[in-house]
Each structure stands twice: as C-alpha cells, then as structure tokens.
Amino acid sequence: MQRRSMALMPRLAAPLAATLVALTFAASAQAAKIDLNTPEGATAAARRIQCSMKDGEPTVYWFHGEAFSRVPGERDRKLFNVQGMNIRACQTVKDEKRGTGWRLVSRELLFYTDLKTGELLRTWTNPWTGATVNVVQTANDPVNQRPVFPYDAEGKPTEWRGTLSGRTWWNTITVPLFYLNPLSGDYQKYVGGMYHATEMFNFMGNLDELVNDKVANPSVEVGWVRLATWLPWMENGDRTGLVYIHAAGRKLDSFDQLPPVMLKAIETEYPEYRTPPPLDDARPNETSWTYFKKKVPPPQQNQRSH
C-alpha cells in the first residue's frame, strides 16, 4: 500500500507543478507588461517599434514596392520597382526634466530596380523625353532622429497614438515635407524650386509582443507611400507631374534575410550598410537630394553676355 502511494505522488505532483509554473509565468508577464496609457509606456512602445531595447543592437527594416508617375491628362505609368532597407540602432538617453528616453541612428538604401529582371537599374529611358539617363540609387547616411522622451520640453506627456483592435496594434504617420530644394539656386525663393513631398507610414504588429518587455525587439510590419516631385536623375526639369511609391515590408530577424539583390549590392558597393552608424553620430542627415548633389556635378550652363 505504501509502495503504491509513493508511485502516485509524481502523477499528483505534476499537475500541481504545472499550475504553479503557469501562475508564476502569468505573474511575471503581468509585471513585465508595458502600460501604453503612461508617458513612460508610450515612449517605450515607440522605441520597441523602431528598434531594439538593447542599446546598440542593430535592427533592419526591409520593404519593396512599385513606383509610378502621375501627370495630369495622362494615364499613370509604372516606372520601375523599388527595394529598400534601413539599418538602425537605439541608445538610452536621460534628461532631468523629460525623463528616460531614446535616440535612433540609422542609414537607409532605396534601390530602383528593373521591372523585368529585378536587378538594379544602371540606366533608364525617360518615356517623355526619350533620353537615356544614368540612375543614381539613394544611399542616405545618416538618417538619425531626435531623442524621444516621456515628456516634452514644456512638460507635456508623450501619448500612445496607435489603434488597438483585438490583439493587433497599428499606427499611421503622415509626414508632409516642404522646404528649399538642396539643388536650387540663390533665387529659388522668388522663382520657385521647393522640395514638395509627403511620406505616409503604417506600422503594425502583435499587441502581446509590443507590451511584453521580456521581448527585446518585437516583430513589426510596415507600409510606406511616398509622393514627391521627379527624382533629379530623371532629368525631367520643371515638367508637370510627380512620382509616387507604394511599398510594404517588415522588421527582419537578421540582416541576412534581405533579398539577394540587396545583399549583393551592399557587399560590392555599399559595405557600410551592414551596420548602423555609431550611437554618438552627430552628422547632419542625408536626403536623396543632398546625396544626388554629392554624386552628380551641376550641368554646364550656356552663358550669354549682354
């Protein structure tokens, strides 16, 4: 009888042990949960969407899509495809009044690819002028952000502005851009020449991952739309019209998950894009326009004497 009772003890103890483990895990998960309704929680969630909670740990976003033209009075044209990536890292920063926040440093590539082969475009035939032009890929280094804190300089708390539905979250960010074109001359204020664009982002993911601070770098999906004036290498001058890009992607688990066309180009032409900039990077940000200005000399203008 005693021997039988001893044999039953492991069977009785197993469910009890499982229950205790489950209760312990639940208590731990609850303790680790980020509260999106607090300034600190909203700030932490914003960082977790953009990068890792571990200072200096690289995070890679990848996206791909299509580019079209929009000209009044004619059908939109599909111009080429795009492949893009951004490699970034974050650093914890502290401020006596604004609290503990974070700063992001990054570099980004946007490749224009052939509609048939998927390879990087080296030249492109302009369908309006018939001219064959050299393609300048976009390689912006750096693309850094200002620090984000639980409170702003006036003491206003940071708020979570995303949408929750079931166990899914998402947020929408619209960035209208209007500033003096870096390729313009001294009198563009009077004669025109502003850079006019809008970038629209959608980030989305699983709510349980986002609010569990035991997950250092939650998975995130991204959608991106960009409306902008003609790319300078198209040589479209002041022709009426614009380019719009529609793309989507996600935060990758590792750098090696980038598509082969990007891995090859980074290995042979853009090796610095294997890692983010240093966390203390203080360089001014690069844009597709300032990068073009560095890569392409200004055209020689015919001078007339009067």
C-alpha positions, 0 to 999 in steps of 0.5 A, a space after each residue: 500500500 505504501 509502495 503504491 502511494 509513493 508511485 502516485 505522488 509524481 502523477 499528483 505532483 505534476 499537475 500541481 507543478 504545472 499550475 504553479 509554473 503557469 501562475 508564476 509565468 502569468 505573474 511575471 508577464 503581468 509585471 513585465 507588461 508595458 502600460 501604453 496609457 503612461 508617458 513612460 509606456 508610450 515612449 517605450 512602445 515607440 522605441 520597441 517599434 523602431 528598434 531594439 531595447 538593447 542599446 546598440 543592437 542593430 535592427 533592419 527594416 526591409 520593404 519593396 514596392 512599385 513606383 509610378 508617375 502621375 501627370 495630369 491628362 495622362 494615364 499613370 505609368 509604372 516606372 520601375 520597382 523599388 527595394 529598400 532597407 534601413 539599418 538602425 540602432 537605439 541608445 538610452 538617453 536621460 534628461 532631468 526634466 523629460 525623463 528616460 528616453 531614446 535616440 535612433 541612428 540609422 542609414 537607409 538604401 532605396 534601390 530602383 530596380 528593373 521591372 523585368 529582371 529585378 536587378 538594379 537599374 544602371 540606366 533608364 529611358 525617360 518615356 517623355 523625353 526619350 533620353 537615356 539617363 544614368 540612375 543614381 540609387 539613394 544611399 542616405 547616411 545618416 538618417 538619425 532622429 531626435 531623442 524621444 522622451 516621456 515628456 516634452 520640453 514644456 512638460 507635456 506627456 508623450 501619448 500612445 497614438 496607435 489603434 488597438 483592435 483585438 490583439 493587433 496594434 497599428 499606427 499611421 504617420 503622415 509626414 508632409 515635407 516642404 522646404 528649399 530644394 538642396 539643388 536650387 539656386 540663390 533665387 529659388 525663393 522668388 522663382 520657385 524650386 521647393 522640395 514638395 513631398 509627403 511620406 505616409 507610414 503604417 506600422 503594425 504588429 502583435 499587441 502581446 509582443 509590443 507590451 511584453 518587455 521580456 521581448 527585446 525587439 518585437 516583430 513589426 510590419 510596415 507600409 510606406 507611400 511616398 509622393 514627391 516631385 521627379 527624382 533629379 536623375 530623371 532629368 525631367 526639369 520643371 515638367 508637370 507631374 510627380 512620382 509616387 511609391 507604394 511599398 510594404 515590408 517588415 522588421 527582419 530577424 537578421 540582416 541576412 534575410 534581405 533579398 539577394 539583390 540587396 545583399 549583393 549590392 551592399 557587399 560590392 558597393 555599399 559595405 557600410 550598410 551592414 551596420 548602423 552608424 555609431 550611437 554618438 553620430 552627430 552628422 547632419 542627415 542625408 536626403 536623396 537630394 543632398 546625396 544626388 548633389 554629392 554624386 552628380 556635378 551641376 550641368 554646364 550652363 550656356 552663358 550669354 553676355 549682354 
